[in-house]
Amino acid sequence: MVKILTIHVCIFYFADMESPQFYLNDDSTPRTSADVQEGNVLRLSCFVEGNPTPRVQLSKRHHKRDVVLSDSTTHWSNYSFEREVMCSDSGVYVCASWIEGFGSKRTQINLNILCE
């Protein structure tokens, strides 16, 4: 006679996620604010280390709302301005990250475009 056993296993997983970090162009220094001359090209990048891999969203604050510019399911979310930056690009940019069921983190950068 064959006896079938059912075994229930509980697995506890501890997620780990660091605070998001902003980077400009190819600079490897994390930033919380930046002055950029009008007419320059700019790429904003946000990196979040986490396990499991967090979802990362880059947005611009506009009238108390965040307008999503980039959304990624990797550690990086990048946004390249399609043209040279203008004075109207000044403002607060937000990087939000989250791991489903484990919480979220946010950080922001104050981007000041130096107008001519």
PyRosetta script that sets phi, psi and omega in degrees:
from pyrosetta import init, pose_from_sequence

init()
pose = pose_from_sequence("MVKILTIHVCIFYFADMESPQFYLNDDSTPRTSADVQEGNVLRLSCFVEGNPTPRVQLSKRHHKRDVVLSDSTTHWSNYSFEREVMCSDSGVYVCASWIEGFGSKRTQINLNILCE")
pose.set_psi(1, 133.6)
pose.set_omega(1, 179.6)
pose.set_phi(2, -99.4)
pose.set_psi(2, 129.8)
pose.set_omega(2, -179.9)
pose.set_phi(3, -109.1)
pose.set_psi(3, 129.7)
pose.set_omega(3, -179.6)
pose.set_phi(4, -101.5)
pose.set_psi(4, 128.1)
pose.set_omega(4, 178.4)
pose.set_phi(5, -109.6)
pose.set_psi(5, 141.6)
pose.set_omega(5, 174.2)
pose.set_phi(6, -108.6)
pose.set_psi(6, 127.6)
pose.set_omega(6, 179.6)
pose.set_phi(7, -116.8)
pose.set_psi(7, 128.9)
pose.set_omega(7, 176.3)
pose.set_phi(8, -103.3)
pose.set_psi(8, 129.4)
pose.set_omega(8, -178.5)
pose.set_phi(9, -120.4)
pose.set_psi(9, 130.2)
pose.set_omega(9, 174.4)
pose.set_phi(10, -102.7)
pose.set_psi(10, 125.7)
pose.set_omega(10, 179.2)
pose.set_phi(11, -113.7)
pose.set_psi(11, 125.8)
pose.set_omega(11, 177.6)
pose.set_phi(12, -102.7)
pose.set_psi(12, 128.3)
pose.set_omega(12, -177.8)
pose.set_phi(13, -121.8)
pose.set_psi(13, 127.0)
pose.set_omega(13, 179.3)
pose.set_phi(14, -102.5)
pose.set_psi(14, 110.0)
pose.set_omega(14, 178.8)
pose.set_phi(15, -76.8)
pose.set_psi(15, 149.9)
pose.set_omega(15, 179.5)
pose.set_phi(16, -135.5)
pose.set_psi(16, 128.8)
pose.set_omega(16, 179.2)
pose.set_phi(17, -144.0)
pose.set_psi(17, 128.5)
pose.set_omega(17, 177.6)
pose.set_phi(18, -87.3)
pose.set_psi(18, 168.1)
pose.set_omega(18, 177.9)
pose.set_phi(19, -68.7)
pose.set_psi(19, 142.8)
pose.set_omega(19, 178.4)
pose.set_phi(20, -60.8)
pose.set_psi(20, 149.1)
pose.set_omega(20, 177.9)
pose.set_phi(21, -126.4)
pose.set_psi(21, 134.1)
pose.set_omega(21, 176.9)
pose.set_phi(22, -94.7)
pose.set_psi(22, 143.1)
pose.set_omega(22, 175.3)
pose.set_phi(23, -134.2)
pose.set_psi(23, 149.9)
pose.set_omega(23, 177.8)
pose.set_phi(24, -114.8)
pose.set_psi(24, 132.1)
pose.set_omega(24, 179.4)
pose.set_phi(25, 47.8)
pose.set_psi(25, -125.2)
pose.set_omega(25, -178.0)
pose.set_phi(26, -104.7)
pose.set_psi(26, 15.8)
pose.set_omega(26, 179.5)
pose.set_phi(27, -73.9)
pose.set_psi(27, 133.1)
pose.set_omega(27, -177.6)
pose.set_phi(28, -94.0)
pose.set_psi(28, 9.5)
pose.set_omega(28, 179.2)
pose.set_phi(29, -96.4)
pose.set_psi(29, 122.0)
pose.set_omega(29, 176.8)
pose.set_phi(30, -60.9)
pose.set_psi(30, 144.7)
pose.set_omega(30, -175.4)
pose.set_phi(31, -127.8)
pose.set_psi(31, 149.1)
pose.set_omega(31, 171.7)
pose.set_phi(32, -116.7)
pose.set_psi(32, -13.0)
pose.set_omega(32, 174.3)
pose.set_phi(33, -154.4)
pose.set_psi(33, 158.6)
pose.set_omega(33, 179.7)
pose.set_phi(34, -158.3)
pose.set_psi(34, 143.5)
pose.set_omega(34, 171.5)
pose.set_phi(35, -108.2)
pose.set_psi(35, 126.2)
pose.set_omega(35, -179.2)
pose.set_phi(36, -128.3)
pose.set_psi(36, 132.9)
pose.set_omega(36, 179.9)
pose.set_phi(37, -70.1)
pose.set_psi(37, 134.3)
pose.set_omega(37, 176.1)
pose.set_phi(38, -54.9)
pose.set_psi(38, 138.8)
pose.set_omega(38, 179.4)
pose.set_phi(39, 97.1)
pose.set_psi(39, -12.2)
pose.set_omega(39, 177.6)
pose.set_phi(40, -81.6)
pose.set_psi(40, 159.5)
pose.set_omega(40, 172.8)
pose.set_phi(41, -87.5)
pose.set_psi(41, 151.7)
pose.set_omega(41, -176.1)
pose.set_phi(42, -147.7)
pose.set_psi(42, 136.7)
pose.set_omega(42, 171.0)
pose.set_phi(43, -125.3)
pose.set_psi(43, 121.5)
pose.set_omega(43, 174.5)
pose.set_phi(44, -94.1)
pose.set_psi(44, 134.7)
pose.set_omega(44, 177.1)
pose.set_phi(45, -130.8)
pose.set_psi(45, 143.6)
pose.set_omega(45, 176.5)
pose.set_phi(46, -126.9)
pose.set_psi(46, 130.2)
pose.set_omega(46, -179.5)
pose.set_phi(47, -120.5)
pose.set_psi(47, 137.3)
pose.set_omega(47, 176.8)
pose.set_phi(48, -135.2)
pose.set_psi(48, 121.4)
pose.set_omega(48, 175.2)
pose.set_phi(49, -86.3)
pose.set_psi(49, 131.7)
pose.set_omega(49, 179.3)
pose.set_phi(50, -166.7)
pose.set_psi(50, 156.8)
pose.set_omega(50, 178.2)
pose.set_phi(51, -142.7)
pose.set_psi(51, 114.1)
pose.set_omega(51, 2.8)
pose.set_phi(52, -67.9)
pose.set_psi(52, 171.6)
pose.set_omega(52, -177.0)
pose.set_phi(53, -59.6)
pose.set_psi(53, 125.0)
pose.set_omega(53, -179.0)
pose.set_phi(54, -79.3)
pose.set_psi(54, 159.7)
pose.set_omega(54, 168.8)
pose.set_phi(55, -84.4)
pose.set_psi(55, 138.4)
pose.set_omega(55, -175.7)
pose.set_phi(56, -127.8)
pose.set_psi(56, 129.6)
pose.set_omega(56, -178.2)
pose.set_phi(57, -128.2)
pose.set_psi(57, 131.8)
pose.set_omega(57, 179.6)
pose.set_phi(58, -111.6)
pose.set_psi(58, 129.4)
pose.set_omega(58, -177.2)
pose.set_phi(59, -144.5)
pose.set_psi(59, 167.0)
pose.set_omega(59, 175.5)
pose.set_phi(60, -113.3)
pose.set_psi(60, 133.3)
pose.set_omega(60, 176.4)
pose.set_phi(61, -72.9)
pose.set_psi(61, 127.5)
pose.set_omega(61, -178.5)
pose.set_phi(62, -143.1)
pose.set_psi(62, 111.9)
pose.set_omega(62, -178.5)
pose.set_phi(63, 52.3)
pose.set_psi(63, 52.2)
pose.set_omega(63, 177.1)
pose.set_phi(64, 66.0)
pose.set_psi(64, 12.6)
pose.set_omega(64, 175.5)
pose.set_phi(65, -123.9)
pose.set_psi(65, 153.2)
pose.set_omega(65, 176.4)
pose.set_phi(66, -97.6)
pose.set_psi(66, 123.1)
pose.set_omega(66, 177.1)
pose.set_phi(67, -97.6)
pose.set_psi(67, 115.6)
pose.set_omega(67, -174.8)
pose.set_phi(68, -69.2)
pose.set_psi(68, 128.7)
pose.set_omega(68, 178.2)
pose.set_phi(69, -105.8)
pose.set_psi(69, -32.1)
pose.set_omega(69, -176.1)
pose.set_phi(70, -154.2)
pose.set_psi(70, 140.6)
pose.set_omega(70, -178.9)
pose.set_phi(71, -137.5)
pose.set_psi(71, 130.4)
pose.set_omega(71, -174.1)
pose.set_phi(72, -142.4)
pose.set_psi(72, 150.1)
pose.set_omega(72, 174.7)
pose.set_phi(73, -107.3)
pose.set_psi(73, 20.2)
pose.set_omega(73, 172.8)
pose.set_phi(74, -111.6)
pose.set_psi(74, -175.3)
pose.set_omega(74, -179.7)
pose.set_phi(75, -71.3)
pose.set_psi(75, -18.7)
pose.set_omega(75, -174.9)
pose.set_phi(76, -112.9)
pose.set_psi(76, 143.8)
pose.set_omega(76, 167.3)
pose.set_phi(77, -131.5)
pose.set_psi(77, 125.1)
pose.set_omega(77, -174.4)
pose.set_phi(78, -122.4)
pose.set_psi(78, 147.0)
pose.set_omega(78, 174.2)
pose.set_phi(79, -138.5)
pose.set_psi(79, 119.5)
pose.set_omega(79, 175.6)
pose.set_phi(80, -105.7)
pose.set_psi(80, 126.9)
pose.set_omega(80, 176.2)
pose.set_phi(81, -65.3)
pose.set_psi(81, 134.7)
pose.set_omega(81, -175.1)
pose.set_phi(82, -75.1)
pose.set_psi(82, -3.7)
pose.set_omega(82, -177.3)
pose.set_phi(83, -149.9)
pose.set_psi(83, 179.7)
pose.set_omega(83, 174.2)
pose.set_phi(84, -65.8)
pose.set_psi(84, 145.6)
pose.set_omega(84, -178.0)
pose.set_phi(85, -68.1)
pose.set_psi(85, 148.4)
pose.set_omega(85, -179.9)
pose.set_phi(86, -123.4)
pose.set_psi(86, 166.8)
pose.set_omega(86, -179.9)
pose.set_phi(87, -53.8)
pose.set_psi(87, -35.9)
pose.set_omega(87, -178.6)
pose.set_phi(88, -67.2)
pose.set_psi(88, -11.1)
pose.set_omega(88, 177.5)
pose.set_phi(89, -81.4)
pose.set_psi(89, -9.4)
pose.set_omega(89, 176.4)
pose.set_phi(90, -59.7)
pose.set_psi(90, 148.8)
pose.set_omega(90, 176.3)
pose.set_phi(91, 149.4)
pose.set_psi(91, -168.2)
pose.set_omega(91, -179.5)
pose.set_phi(92, -100.2)
pose.set_psi(92, 126.5)
pose.set_omega(92, 176.2)
pose.set_phi(93, -111.3)
pose.set_psi(93, 140.6)
pose.set_omega(93, -172.8)
pose.set_phi(94, -120.5)
pose.set_psi(94, 137.8)
pose.set_omega(94, 171.3)
pose.set_phi(95, -115.3)
pose.set_psi(95, 120.2)
pose.set_omega(95, 178.4)
pose.set_phi(96, -115.8)
pose.set_psi(96, 139.1)
pose.set_omega(96, 178.1)
pose.set_phi(97, -135.2)
pose.set_psi(97, 149.2)
pose.set_omega(97, 176.7)
pose.set_phi(98, -156.5)
pose.set_psi(98, 152.4)
pose.set_omega(98, 172.8)
pose.set_phi(99, -117.6)
pose.set_psi(99, 118.5)
pose.set_omega(99, -175.8)
pose.set_phi(100, -49.6)
pose.set_psi(100, 123.3)
pose.set_omega(100, 178.7)
pose.set_phi(101, 84.9)
pose.set_psi(101, -4.3)
pose.set_omega(101, -176.4)
pose.set_phi(102, -123.4)
pose.set_psi(102, -0.8)
pose.set_omega(102, 176.6)
pose.set_phi(103, 110.1)
pose.set_psi(103, -177.8)
pose.set_omega(103, -175.9)
pose.set_phi(104, -143.5)
pose.set_psi(104, 163.9)
pose.set_omega(104, 175.9)
pose.set_phi(105, -142.1)
pose.set_psi(105, 150.8)
pose.set_omega(105, 179.8)
pose.set_phi(106, -137.8)
pose.set_psi(106, 149.5)
pose.set_omega(106, 170.8)
pose.set_phi(107, -146.8)
pose.set_psi(107, 163.6)
pose.set_omega(107, -178.9)
pose.set_phi(108, -137.7)
pose.set_psi(108, 160.4)
pose.set_omega(108, 175.4)
pose.set_phi(109, -128.0)
pose.set_psi(109, 137.5)
pose.set_omega(109, 174.9)
pose.set_phi(110, -95.4)
pose.set_psi(110, 112.1)
pose.set_omega(110, -177.5)
pose.set_phi(111, -102.3)
pose.set_psi(111, 118.9)
pose.set_omega(111, -179.9)
pose.set_phi(112, -113.0)
pose.set_psi(112, 114.3)
pose.set_omega(112, 177.4)
pose.set_phi(113, -89.9)
pose.set_psi(113, 120.8)
pose.set_omega(113, -179.5)
pose.set_phi(114, -79.2)
pose.set_psi(114, 109.0)
pose.set_omega(114, -173.7)
pose.set_phi(115, -83.4)
pose.set_psi(115, 145.2)
pose.set_omega(115, 179.8)
pose.set_phi(116, -85.5)
pose.dump_pdb("model.pdb")
